[in-house]
Amino acid sequence: MPTDRSAPLSGIKVIDLGRVLAAPFATSVLASLGARVIKVERPGVGDDARQFGPFQGKTSLYFASVNCDKESIALDLAAPADRATFEGLLEIADVVVENFSPGVMDRLGYGWESVRQRWPRLVYAAVSGFGQTGPLSSKPSYDIIAQALSGMMSLTGHPGQPPVRVGASIGDLVAGLYLALGVVSAIHKRTRTGTGDFVDVAMLDSQVAFLEVAVTKFTATGIDPAPQGTRHPSIAPFQAFQCGDRWMVIAAGNDDIFRRLCGAIAQPQLAVDPRFHDNACRHTHLDELEAEITAALAPHDVGHWVTRLGEAGVPCAPIQTVGEMTRMDQIAARAMVVPIDDPSLGAAKVPGNPIKMASVDARTSRSAPPQLDEHRARLLAELAARVTASQY
């Protein structure tokens, strides 16, 4: 029996009205899974991200990072001719994705209630700062707003120091991931019901969902979690340590690993010290434990300790720069940093697809990000051919 090697979303058409990051990241995930993504942009300007640096020639690398594998057409949704083209695209689409403020698409005549009347099979996915409901739904938001309001920034950084934003824009990125998951779920449900659905994802909601145990801990105890630096809120030792030349992380996730750690750093007495007998004790006496481990690590560089701890089966790693990560054999083996098929972008690369499937060959490159309105002629010809075919 022949094996189908096509990507899982092959044949799915997505209209991407997204700007900057949350929605474009969601559609980038869908594109990496095989969907055809048609990016609808403002004439003359395009996605705001096209103006964000850094640049390679005239191309924004910020824009390129989440818009490879897409097509572009520029449409003014207030102009009759462009509205007709947009509606033609909706006729052939499975999904439309947008991240306008709630109400914008309604005012244009393309909100969910209007769309589902005309295109009942269409999946409509919207991501915004606060979602379509609630007292803050009409308020604007950015990544840092979601991180601040969710409590995420109160957990990030070191005790007694100013609050810290997570280094990547997880307010947008996590919302984009949930939006992509919602879209795939709605497509799956459509196979049973025959009708589309409205997927409503909020950046704030998504950050709350990513708080791990913090919500449960507070609601059970009434005590607000505080920033721990690199320490884990429940497990010890599970943090960064200074070695002779640089920082590394050690994750002793259970008592057996802790005993192996003690042997590997030539401090077997720590394993039988009453202060460090089990995880609860270690967490209570974490300052003393950190001092003991740091002193033991100081004489040697991180390479020595990664080897020694690795041989003992203790999870550990140096804290790498992004540049060091890109040179890892593991990253190459998993095709997780791949080139863009565009010579004008030089050595620029983008993240690969982290979702590996046995029946799909991993891609080793991504198609070039589209120039603004680059695919207009092809898309108009496709829509015209469809109209002509329907007349016979």
N, C-alpha and C positions, 0 to 999 in steps of 0.2 A: 504494500500500500504506500503510495507516495506521501511524503511528509510536506505539510504546508509550512514553508519557512517565512511566510509574510509576517510583518509586525502585527501585534494584536489589534491595533486601531486602524489598520489599512481599510480604506473605503469610507472612513468617517471624515466628514467635512466640517471644519470649525471656522466660524466667522469671529475674528479677534478684533474687538473694538478697544482693547486695553491700552493703557498708557503707563509708562515708566516701569513698574515692577510687578505688583501683585498679580494682575491678570496676565500680562505677558509671560511671567514665569509659569503660571498655570498652563497656558497654551504651549509654552516651550516643552513642558513635561508631556503634554498630549502629542506634540509633534515628534518627540523622541520615541513615542510608542507607536508611531506610524500614521497619526492623523494628518490630513491635509489642512494646513492652517492658512487662512486668507486674512491678512491684516488690513483693516480698513482704517485709514489715517486722514487727518485734516489736510486739505490741499495746501501746498506751499510750505507747510510747517512740519506735518507729520507728528509722530509720537514725540512728546517732550524729551524723551530720553535721547533722541538724536542730537540734542544740543549739550548733553552731559559729557564731560571729559572722563578719562583721557582719550585722545584721538590718535588714530593711525591714518595719516593723510587727512581726508575729510570725513572719515568714518568714526563714529563714536564707539569705543570699545565697550562702554557701558551698555549701549544699545545692542551691540553685537552679541554680548554675553547671554542674552535671553531671547534673541530674535532670529537665530539661525533656523534654517529649514522652513521658512515661511515665505508667502507671497505678499505683495503689497499693491493696494489700489487706493488712490486718494479720492474721497467722496465728501461732499458737503451735504449733510443730511437735512439741510433746510432748503436745498435747491431741488426743484421738481425732477429734472433729468437724473441727478445723482440719487435721488430717492428711488426712482424707478430701477436704477441699477442695483441699489442696495436690496430692494425687495426681490429682484431676480436672484441675488446671492442667497437670500433667506429661503427661496424656493428650493435651492439645491443643497442647503446646509442641513446638518444634523444638530449642530450646537451653535449658539451665539454666546460670546463671553464679553462682559463689560465691567469696568470699574469706575463708572461715573458716580457722582453723588446721587443718592436716591431721589427720584423724581425727574431727573434730566431726560431719561429715555421716554418717560411718560409724556413729557412736554413735546418731544419730537414725534410722538405717535407710535413709538416702538417699545413701550413698556410691556411687561409680561401679560397683562390682561388683554391688550390689543393683539400681541403676537400669537398667543395661543388660540385666539379665535380664527386667525387666518392660516396659521401653520401649526396645527395641533401636535404634530410629531416632533416639533423642535424642542430641544433642551435649552433652557435659558439660564445662564449662570452669571450671577452678579456678585462681585466682591467689593466691599466698602469698609470704611473705618469702623462703623458701628452697626452695620446691617440695615435691613429695611424697616425694622420696628424698634420701638423703645424711645425714650426721651432724647437720646443723643443722635438718633438716626440721621438727622439733617446736618450734623456737624462735620466739618472737614477733618481729616486725620492723615498723619504720616506714620512711618514705622516707629519713630521715637515716641510718639503720642501713645501708641498701643503698648509699647514696652513700659512706659511710665505708668499708665492707668492700670495695667494688669497686675502690677506688683513685680514684674520681671526685673526691673531695674533695682528694686529694693533688695533683691537676692544676689545681685551681681556686683563684684568688687570685693574690697577688703574691709573688715570691721573698722569702724571709725573713720573711714575715708569717704570722699564724695561719691555719689552714685555713679555707676558706669553703665553705658549702653553696651549691649552685646555687639561684638565686632561686626558681624554680618547683619543685614536688615531682616532679622527674623520676623518682625511684625508683618512685613510683606511676604516673605518667602514661605512661612508656615501657612498663612492664609492662602497663598497660591497652591500649596500642596493639598490643603483641604478642599479647595475649589476643584482641582483636577480629580481628586477622589470622588467628590460629589457628582461631577460630570460623568465619570465612568459608571458610577452607581445608577445614575438616572438613565444612561443608555441601556444598561442591563435591565432595569425595570421596564423600559419601553418595549423590550422584546416580549414581555408578558402582557402588558396593557395596551400597547399600540399607540400610546400617547406620551408626549414629553412631560417635563416637569420644570419647576422653578427652583434653582439651587441658590440659596442666599447664605453667603459666608461673610463674617465680619472679622476684621483684623483683631479687635479686642477679644472677641470670643475665642479666636484661635490661640491667642497668647495665654488666655486663662486655661485652655485645654492642655497647654504645654508646660504647665507649672509643676508637673510631676506630683510629688507628695505634699507640696506646700499648702495647697488648699485643704486637704484632708487633715494635715497636722494642725493648722490653725483652727478649723472648725471643731476639732476634737478637744483641743487644749486651751483655746483662747489666746495662745501666745503667738505673736507675729514672728515668722521666720526672719532671720537676719542674714546679711551677707557673710559668707564663710571663706572668702578668698578662693583658693583652689580646693579646699576641703569639701568632702561629701557631708551632707547633713546627718547621715545615719551610720556610715561605715568608716572604720579607721584601721590602719592608715590607708587613705585613698585620696592622694593629693600630689602637689608638686613639691620636689625637694631640690636643694642646691647641691650639685656635685662639685668636683674639683674644677671643672671648666664651664659648666652650664647647668641649666635646669632640666630635670626629668620628672616624669610622673610614675608613681607606684600605686597599684591598685590591689591591695590585699583584701579580697572580697569575703574571706572567711577565715576561721581560726587555723585551718591547715595551711593555707597560703601564708598566713602570718608566721607560722613556725618555720616554713621554708625560707621566708624572707630573713628571719633572724639568723638562720644558718648561713645563708649566702653572704650576709654582710659581716660574718664572724662575730655575731653578738648573740649566741644561743641563750644566754642568761635572760634576755628580754622575754623569751617565750614562756619562762616560768615565773617571771616577776608578777606578783599579785595585782599590780596596777594594770597589767596588760594581759591578764588571764583570758579574757574573752572580749568580744567586740564592744559590749556595754562598758566594760572597764576601760578599754583602750580609748573609747570616745570620751569618757569622763576625765581621763588623764592625757588628753591629746597633746597639750603643750609639752609635757615631759617626754612623751613618746616622740614627738617631732624633733625635739632637741637631741635625743639619743640617736635617732636614725640619721639626722643631718651630720652629726659628728662622725658617725661611722662611714658615711659616704664621702666626706671631704677629702680624704687622701688620694682619691682616684677620679679619673675623668669619666664622662658619661658612657663612652664606648666600653670601658672596662665593666661598668655596672650593668649595662644592657646585656652584655654577654653572660656575666655571672648570674644575674637574676633570671635571664632567659633559660639558662641551663637548669636552674632550680624550679622552673615552672611558675615563676612569679610574673604576673602581667606588669609590664613596664614599657616606657617609651621616652625618648628625648622629646622635648618640646621644640618642634620644628618651625621654621619659617615656611611661608607658602612656596618659596623657591625650592627649598629642600624637599617638600612634599612632591612637587612636580617631577623630581628626579628619582623617585622611588620605583624600584622594580615592581613592587606590588601594584602601584598605580598604573604602570604600563601594562602589566599582565591583565588588568581589569578594564583597560581602555577608558580610564577615568579622566584623562586630560588629552583632548584630541584636537587636531588642527582643523581650521576652517578652510573650505574649498574656495579660497579667494586670495590670489597672489598679492593683491594690493594690501592685504592685512599683514603681510610679512610673517613673522614668527608667532603671531597671536594665536592662542589656543583657548578653548572653552571646556568646561566640564563635560564629561561624557554622561551616558545614561546609566544611573546606578541600578536600574531594574533589569536584571539578567533573566532571560527565559531560555529554557533548553531548546525550544523550537525556533528561536530567532537568532540569527547571526549578529553578534555585537558589532556595531558600527565603529569604524576607526577614524571617522571624520564627520563633520557637520557641513551642510550646505551653507553658502554665504548668506549673511543677513541681507534682506532685500533693500534696494534703493527705493526711495519714496516713489510710489506709483509705477514701479518697474513692470508690473504684470498686468497693467490696464488693458493693453491690446489683446492679450491672450484671454483674459477673463471676459471681456466684452464679446469676443468671438465665440467663446464657449456658451455664453448666455444666449447669444443670437442663434447659434446652432440648435440649442435646446428649444427655443421658441419655434423655429422653423420645423423641427421634427414633430412638435406637438400639433402642428397644423395638418399633418397627414395621417 
